[in-house]
Amino acid sequence: MFFYSSTLLLVYSLTRRLIKALVLIYFVSDYKMCLKGVLMNRALISVSDKTGIEVCAAKLQKAGWEIVSTGGTAKFLKENGVKVREVSEVTGFPEILDGRVKTLHPLIHAPILARRIPEHLGQLDKIKALKIGLVMINFYPFEKALAEKEKGLDFMLENVDVGGPAMVRAAAKNFPDTVVVVDAAEYLPVVERLLADGDMPLAERRRLAQKAFAYTSFYDSLIARYLHEGQAELPPFQGVAGRKALALRYGENPHQKGALYVSDRSSPLSLMEKLQGKELSFNNILDMTAVYEITGEFLSAAPFCVIVKHQNPCGAALGKTQKEAFERALAGDPQSAYGGIVAVNAPLEEETAAAMAPIFFEVILAPDFSPAALEILRKRKNLRLIKAPLGYRETGDLRTVPGGFVFQDRDTSREDPQSFVQKTSRSPSTAENDDVAFGWKIVKFVKSNAIILVRDRTLVGVGAGQMSRVDSVDIAVKKAGEKVSGSVLLSDAFFPFPDSIETAAAHGIRVAVEPGGSVKDEEVVAAAERLGMSLLFTGVRHFRH
């Protein structure tokens, strides 16, 4: 009896050890196979951008991968001959709430988040789940929906993706063990590399994960920005994200890298079309933004032209014809216009193009170009011709500081010159009032301290970015030359002393416009009265640092 008991105990002990050894061998073998990518045999595909996805899915399927998908993507793949397993088949749970809940399930998220280690793979085995090794997802098109936001809140909320970002974040978190792809341009390259090599290098997985997290951040920032519209207070958290629209020639200097990112598909920089010319640089984009914003102040006006250099207008004018507007803008400061950027407020005409052609400009921007104008300007191969729709107005202004950024509402104020307060006994003439109205639209785009001189609705002198306001006056006067007498002076902020008024009067300027608000306003007004000048207070400052 004792012999049989001992034998049974020995057999039992050996059997247990054998089972443990076999289990260990099984898991170690599985782990090794996983490290080679063998168990990465399930791909989850659910994309809004279906460009070429059927080709990728077919390649995966041919290589033995199972394709799991949802809704529209599943239907699209089936129509293109790809065998697809619906998410509801995997989870055993139907889509509910009109499709709002379909992928939020442990049988989806556990295989995405599982590490390729025995413990995790064993747990997947217990719940009868296969490791998901590839996640290819992009989200409901909230970005495109913004172009139709007039359809209302319900429409916009139905374009907010929940399951997609959750799966992408899970895959990106687990990037050493799950490959994540969010960009249609990378569908095929990633699939081909996986199938060719059997795996993906860790550095490449990390790059794809970074892109995925940046994508979710960008997506959430669009939603947050939309929901904040109409609110009076600035939000406690501010997301800054954009989609790379253009690789730039370089940054501010050739040794700096640069790229253009856009956060709004309806913005002019997103919709712009480069008809010809060299690559754009960082500085080109900034100057293009300046000419665009200034031109936006004259959408319904007579023919208008502006020339910008280093983000400051150096020439601007209205004219009876477009050609005349350009010639007058150029005459304002032809020296500074060299190498600048020029824009007009209507499709560029042949005569204007002919007048522009001999001048060295970096960029010409217009809402359109006539065929004859294009024929003339295309002879200058390096000249950048940019077609962009006018009328877009940005609402926010952001600038980086070490470790963060400052944010403000954009200066979109448009004061009515009729509301300006006359502070002296001399009244401006009708022509002078026209120059006041024209100049006040321009001065807010000049770097502070800003002084401009306007004559006959033409910018004739600019003093920008000086530490002393009277220095800006001196520069503007010098730039104007013989055109200074009879011009109208406009200042973006108040005059702290009477010296600027005295300098202006000494050069034949008879009208000055400023916000007012200095502790020495009375002295400034008294000086203007004594010198026989018209002095108008706008009540609004337009600093542009």
Secondary structure by P-SEA (a helix, b strand, c coil): caaaaaaaaaaaaaaaaaaaaaaaaaaaaaaaaaaacccccbbbbbbccccaaaaaaaaaaaabbbbbbccaaaaaaaaabbbbbccccccccccccccccccccaaaaaaaaccccaaaaaaaaaaccccccbbbbcccccccccccccccaaaaaaacccaaaaaaaaaaaacccbbbbccccaaaaaaaaaaacccccaaaaaaaaaaaaaaaaaaaaaaaaaaaccccccccbbbbbbcccccccccccccbbbbbbbcccccccccccccccccccaaaaaaaaaaaaaaaacccccbbbbbbcccccccccccccaaaaaaaaaaccccccccbbbbbcccccaaaaaaaccccccccccccccaaaaaaacccccbbbbbbbccccccbbbbbcccccccccccccccccccccccccccccaaaaaaaaaaaaccccccccbbbbbccccccccccccccaaaaaaaaaaaaccccccbbbbbccccccaaaaaaaaaacccbbbccccccaaaaaaaaaaaabbbbbbccbbbbcc
